């Protein structure tokens, strides 16, 4: 089984937080606490220097979030009228901040919106990247609400010495098309790339919220939250303000309207992997100082690396991941090499059974197999020794091949024209959207501004 030191670092990790430095530290001190940040995911090491699985219960305590428990799931089903997604049912979406308040507002007919995103670091996403997006699509369908997806190409450029702006923007376009293929509703979804949006004509309100958040965030807060030091560049210190701005409806007047007092009351729910929580802890700390609502958050666990549950899939390490561009044969080969919870011999396996808690193919089935009864039969058979490791891997291979094959078919339908429409700033369609009169007023204001700008260009008056 591979150790953390065998796994390549994600592009752009701060020097003090790379998996290599963690492994080196483990060799010196043996034990090492787990580290979960936007730049590093490691379960840590035990007293013998052996990598440990990520402890999600400990994360809930450390981050100060709340467990999604049975009463909350029952209330979710009662309020929405929908069966909870398999990730909710199986504890894969496991933690939250203020989800109960979102349900309160939904019951009262108060509109809210969803916000999620991706940092494009490769030209193809892997199946682990689709987990938050698939769950977000479920939430969009269930609540019938607008969604904003932020592609943080600037963040990847800031953090990655080897990546150029051209590189990350090319990744962004391809990743956007992958995300669209998950199946989002175009009428209710706006996708934007930071570098293109913030310099465009629709980002004035967004940029103002970046400034307001930046003014209220100290260097010490960023150091303490993200582990940055003097070797990190100044853009990295500023970026959390950028990621926070998307959590405020006032950043998008072309979606929610120009009545600032009214729009400031529109809540935001952020589905994300737990490593993104540090960004939004900063955001929630400062939002009330800006007169804005704290965003609610719902956390997912990581899809484990093919090597084991000590780390997540990594786009920078092809051997740890199953990519959405992988062929059926590539998927079969990768699952065949995945870490198994089976015993050393078939006889011993039949005698004492397999360990589903550490078996990567079984873990993947918990993410992707929809039928709860079938999953439970597989679990019981494997733990009793009635199902061998090879059979488990075959079941997993079949499920993932079907999942990726379905994605590939949808991806073929995502044309450049479709992508451009998803990424065009525009009015989305949702309950509680601005009235026709307000939309017309917004259009007229926009036309007037553009006409004034055009007149200045014609006359050569660039003083304004």
Secondary structure, DSSP 8 states (H G I E B T S, - for coil): ---GGGS---TT--GGG-HHHHHHHHHHHS-B--EEETTEEE--B-TTS-B----HHHHHHHHT-EE--HHHHHHHHHHH-S---HHHHTTSEEEEESHHHHHHHHHTT--EEEEEEE---SSS-BHHHHHHHHHHHHHHHHHT--EEEEE-HHHHHHH-TT--HHHHHHHHHHHHHHHHTTT--GGGEEEEEHHHHTTSTT-HHHHHHHHHHHHT--HHHHHHHH---TTS-HHHHHHHHHHHHTT-GGG-HHHH-S-HHHHTT-EEEEEEEGGGHHHHHHHHHHHGGGT----EEEEE---EETTEEEEE--TT-GGG--BTT--HHHHHHHHHTS---S-SSHHHHHHH---TTT-HHHHHHHHH---HHHHHHHHHHHHHTSS-HHHHHHHHHHHHHHHHHHHHHHHHT--HHHHHHHTS------TT---HHHHHHHHHHHHHHHHHHHHHHHHT----
